[in-house]
């Protein structure tokens, strides 16, 4: 006799010692040697953080704000699971949601409950997937739609249709960097002319651990190590950087908290001209850098120079830049 075991998910809300709420999500999976459990912690206060606290700084923040200020089109955030995509979208939507702006979301699952959004959860058992959810939301007079993830051709088509009919659509994908999102959308079967006419921009992101301010120490930096980090560009080496030490405040890890590093690619007219059915990804990437896009590693180098994180952290999460193919 074969017994089938399925994974189980659940969530609970609890309170910290200071009275603030925190939500815990538990995912369990039966394995050969027992039950495997993963606990994710969602802090509602993260929605109250501004972009500086999230790590989105300077020119990158200005580019992102310019994209989200547009009345219609598609904005995509890309990165692996756990890279902070949902937090970025929620924080942006929180700023955009006013009494005059109808913000609706379709998610799987609803990551954080927010009263200013109209949130809907995907239910595959009753036929409510992302595509059906967007189709339904379009009849709810939304101004801004957030789609949890564009996973297939049908969801992509509905997101494009929403953008064409005058809605601002924010969603996520899983790619290594911002330019690769275009080839991913082509792989999903979306026509290149629709991508050109609807995509406003793309932002790739990762999360790096930030150094504990109570115990971090100054240290010298090797020129070769710095050059390898910022390659193929050249950037001035800081006089010194900081290294993790460990104390009671950070539980002897040397790190306390996390911040994002970002790669923001607004879609310009010149970039759009490179989008076709046989899109040259290397040419697209080179032009994006020429127009001011900063790579994930350069964004990380900026935070290293500010004393916020370490070279090891940036190299751990940020892929090298490929300009050769």
C-alpha positions in Angstrom: 0.0 0.0 0.0 1.3 3.5 -0.9 0.5 6.4 1.3 0.6 9.8 -0.2 1.7 12.7 2.0 1.3 16.3 0.9 3.1 19.4 2.2 1.2 21.6 4.6 1.3 25.4 4.9 0.0 27.6 7.7 0.4 31.0 9.3 0.0 32.5 12.7 0.2 35.9 14.2 2.0 36.6 17.4 3.3 39.6 19.3 6.7 40.8 20.3 7.6 41.9 23.8 7.0 45.5 22.8 3.4 44.7 21.7 4.0 44.9 17.9 2.6 42.2 15.7 4.7 39.8 13.6 3.4 37.1 11.3 5.0 33.6 11.0 4.4 31.4 8.0 5.2 27.7 8.3 5.8 25.3 5.5 6.2 21.6 6.2 7.3 18.7 3.9 7.7 15.0 4.8 11.2 13.7 3.9 12.9 10.3 4.1 14.2 11.1 7.6 11.4 13.1 9.1 9.4 16.3 8.7 11.2 19.3 7.2 10.0 22.7 8.3 10.7 26.2 7.1 9.5 29.2 9.1 9.3 32.6 7.4 9.0 35.8 9.4 7.0 38.7 8.0 7.3 42.0 9.8 4.3 44.4 9.0 6.6 47.3 10.0 8.6 46.7 6.8 5.8 48.4 4.9 6.5 51.6 6.9 10.1 51.7 5.8 11.1 54.2 3.2 13.3 53.3 0.2 16.5 54.5 1.9 15.9 52.0 4.7 15.3 49.2 2.1 18.6 50.2 0.4 17.2 51.8 -2.7 19.4 54.9 -3.0 20.2 57.9 -5.3 19.8 57.4 -9.0 18.3 54.0 -8.7 15.5 55.3 -6.4 14.8 58.2 -8.9 14.5 55.8 -11.8 12.2 53.5 -9.8 10.0 56.5 -8.7 9.8 57.7 -12.3 8.6 54.3 -13.5 6.0 53.9 -10.8 4.6 57.4 -11.5 3.5 56.4 -15.0 -0.3 55.9 -15.4 -0.1 52.6 -17.3 2.4 49.9 -18.4 4.2 47.0 -16.8 6.9 47.2 -14.2 8.7 44.0 -13.4 10.8 43.1 -10.3 13.1 40.0 -10.7 15.3 37.9 -8.5 15.3 34.5 -6.7 13.0 33.5 -3.9 13.6 35.4 -0.8 15.3 38.4 -2.5 12.9 41.0 -1.2 10.7 41.4 -4.4 7.4 41.3 -2.5 8.7 43.8 0.1 9.7 46.2 -2.7 6.3 45.9 -4.4 4.4 46.3 -1.2 6.4 49.4 -0.1 5.8 50.9 -3.5 2.1 50.1 -3.6 1.7 51.5 -0.1 3.0 54.9 -1.4 0.7 54.8 -4.4 -2.4 53.6 -2.6 -4.6 56.7 -1.8 -8.3 57.2 -1.4 -8.5 58.1 -5.1 -6.3 55.2 -6.3 -7.8 51.6 -6.4 -4.9 49.1 -5.9 -5.8 45.5 -6.4 -3.5 42.4 -6.0 -3.7 38.8 -7.0 -1.2 36.7 -5.0 -0.2 33.1 -4.2 -0.3 33.3 -1.3 -1.1 36.8 0.2 2.3 37.6 1.7 1.2 40.4 4.1 -2.3 41.7 4.7 -2.6 45.4 4.0 -5.9 47.3 4.4 -5.2 49.8 1.7 -5.1 47.1 -1.0 -7.8 44.9 -2.4 -6.0 41.5 -2.0 -7.1 38.3 -3.6 -5.5 34.9 -3.2 -5.0 32.4 -6.0 -7.2 29.2 -5.6 -6.3 26.7 -8.3 -9.0 24.2 -7.0 -11.8 26.6 -8.1 -10.0 27.7 -11.3 -8.8 31.1 -9.9 -5.2 31.2 -11.2 -3.2 34.4 -11.9 -4.6 34.8 -15.4 -8.2 34.4 -14.2 -7.6 36.7 -11.3 -6.3 39.5 -13.5 -9.3 38.9 -15.9 -11.6 39.3 -12.9 -9.8 42.3 -11.5 -10.1 44.2 -14.8 -13.9 44.3 -14.1 -13.3 45.8 -10.7 -12.2 49.3 -12.0 -8.6 49.1 -10.7 -6.0 51.8 -11.3 -3.0 49.6 -10.3 -2.8 45.8 -10.4 -0.1 43.8 -8.7 0.3 40.2 -10.0 2.3 38.0 -7.7 4.2 36.3 -10.5 4.0 36.0 -14.3 4.5 32.2 -14.6 3.0 31.4 -18.0 1.9 32.7 -21.3 -1.8 33.3 -20.3 -0.8 35.3 -17.2 1.6 37.3 -19.3 -1.0 38.0 -21.9 -3.5 39.2 -19.3 -0.8 41.5 -17.7 -0.2 43.0 -21.2 -3.9 43.4 -21.8 -4.3 45.2 -18.5 -1.4 47.6 -19.4 -2.8 48.3 -22.9 -6.2 49.1 -21.4 -4.7 51.8 -19.2 -3.7 50.1 -16.0 -0.3 50.2 -14.2 0.7 46.5 -13.6 3.5 45.5 -11.2 4.7 41.9 -11.1 7.7 39.6 -10.6 9.8 37.1 -12.5 12.7 34.8 -11.7 15.8 35.8 -13.7 19.5 36.5 -12.8 19.4 40.2 -13.9 17.2 42.9 -15.3 17.9 42.5 -19.1 17.3 38.8 -19.0 13.6 39.5 -18.2 13.0 40.5 -21.8 14.2 37.1 -23.1 12.2 35.4 -20.4 9.0 37.1 -21.6 9.8 36.1 -25.2 10.3 32.5 -23.9 6.8 32.7 -22.4 5.5 33.3 -25.9 4.7 37.1 -25.6 5.1 38.9 -28.9 8.0 41.3 -29.0 5.9 44.2 -30.2 3.6 43.9 -27.1 6.7 43.9 -24.8 8.0 47.0 -26.5 4.7 48.8 -26.1 4.0 47.9 -22.5 7.1 47.3 -20.4 8.1 50.5 -18.6 11.2 49.0 -16.9 12.7 46.2 -14.9 14.4 46.0 -11.5 16.6 43.1 -10.4 17.4 42.8 -6.7 19.1 40.7 -4.0 19.4 41.0 -0.3 22.7 41.3 1.6 23.2 41.1 5.3 24.2 44.5 6.8 27.1 44.8 9.3 26.3 45.2 13.0 26.9 48.9 13.8 27.9 47.9 17.4 30.9 45.8 16.6 32.1 46.2 12.9 35.7 47.1 12.5 37.7 49.0 9.9 40.0 46.9 7.7 42.2 47.4 4.6 41.0 46.3 1.2 43.1 44.5 -1.4 43.1 46.3 -4.8 42.7 43.0 -6.8 39.8 42.0 -4.6 38.1 45.3 -5.3 38.9 45.2 -9.0 37.4 41.7 -9.3 34.2 42.9 -7.6 33.6 45.9 -9.9 34.9 44.3 -13.2 34.5 45.0 -16.1 34.3 48.6 -14.8 36.8 50.6 -12.8 35.7 52.3 -9.6 37.8 54.1 -7.0 38.8 51.9 -4.1 37.7 53.2 -0.7 40.4 54.0 1.8 39.0 51.2 4.1 36.0 48.9 4.5 34.5 47.2 7.5 34.5 43.6 8.5 32.2 41.6 10.8 33.3 40.9 14.4 30.4 39.7 16.5 28.8 40.8 19.7 25.8 40.2 21.9 23.7 42.7 19.8 24.1 40.5 16.7 24.4 37.2 18.5 28.0 37.0 17.5 27.3 36.8 13.8 28.7 40.3 12.9 25.6 41.1 10.9 22.3 42.8 11.9 19.5 43.2 9.4 19.5 43.1 5.6 19.3 45.6 2.8 18.7 45.3 -1.0 21.1 45.8 -3.8 19.5 46.8 -7.1 19.8 46.9 -10.9 17.3 49.3 -12.4 16.6 49.3 -16.1 14.1 51.8 -17.3 12.9 51.0 -20.8 14.0 53.8 -23.2 13.2 54.2 -26.9 16.7 53.0 -27.9 16.4 49.9 -25.7 12.9 49.2 -27.1 14.4 49.1 -30.6 16.6 46.1 -29.6 13.6 44.1 -28.5 12.6 41.7 -31.3 11.8 38.0 -31.7 15.5 37.2 -31.8 16.6 39.7 -29.2 20.4 40.0 -28.7 20.6 39.9 -24.9 24.3 41.0 -24.8 23.6 44.1 -26.9 20.6 44.9 -24.8 22.7 44.6 -21.6 25.5 46.7 -23.0 23.2 49.5 -24.1 21.4 49.4 -20.7 24.7 50.0 -18.9 25.6 52.7 -21.4 22.3 54.5 -20.5 23.2 54.4 -16.8 22.0 51.1 -15.4 24.2 50.0 -12.4 24.9 46.3 -12.0 24.0 44.4 -8.9 27.7 44.1 -8.0 28.3 47.9 -8.5 25.3 48.6 -6.3 26.8 46.2 -3.7 30.2 48.0 -4.1 28.5 51.3 -3.2 27.1 49.8 0.0 30.6 48.3 0.8 32.1 51.8 0.5 29.4 53.1 2.8 30.4 50.5 5.4 27.1 48.7 5.3 28.1 45.3 4.1 31.1 43.2 3.0 32.6 42.0 -0.3 31.9 38.4 0.7 28.1 39.2 1.1 27.9 40.9 -2.3 29.8 38.1 -4.1 27.6 35.5 -2.4 24.3 36.9 -4.0 25.2 39.0 -7.0 26.1 37.2 -10.3 29.1 38.4 -12.4 28.3 40.7 -15.4 28.3 38.9 -18.7 29.2 41.3 -21.6 30.7 38.6 -23.9 28.1 36.0 -24.2 
